[in-house]
Amino acid sequence: FTLIISITSSFILFSHYFMNKNFIFKLQEYLTISRYSGVNEIKIIKNLNLGFLILLIIVFCINYLFFIVILKYYFYDLTNSIFLIEKYLVIIAIYIFLNSTLFSAQLLYNMRKLGTL
């Protein structure tokens, strides 16, 4: 069971690395323009992370609603447990933390690679 979780989490981190890298590559022109206009690197990272946080929370809320409807329709016995909500919230918190950390590190590395203006 631990092996399955570690393989799944490493696959998720590996895939998010390339998705974030592609997203940063698409944002590179806007990052350069914002740096020319004098915006601090930390403000750029904070604003992008805040936007990602809001999007991830919205996606997980919609996903949770579908999750509950499907479980109530097909598996009535599982929805009576309060631990289902707690497990889902823990998974969301871990996922958002890992995604935000990875994105911040990649964005900071890319901005440092561009050099100071």
DAHUHU-V398994 format. One record per helix or strand of 3 or more residues. SS is the DSSP state (H for helix, E for strand). FROM is the first residue (numbers start at 1). TO is the last residue. If there is no record, write none. Layout:
BEGIN
ss=SS from=FROM to=TO
ss=SS from=FROM to=TO
END
This chain:
BEGIN
ss=H from=2 to=36
ss=H from=41 to=74
ss=H from=78 to=80
ss=H from=83 to=114
END
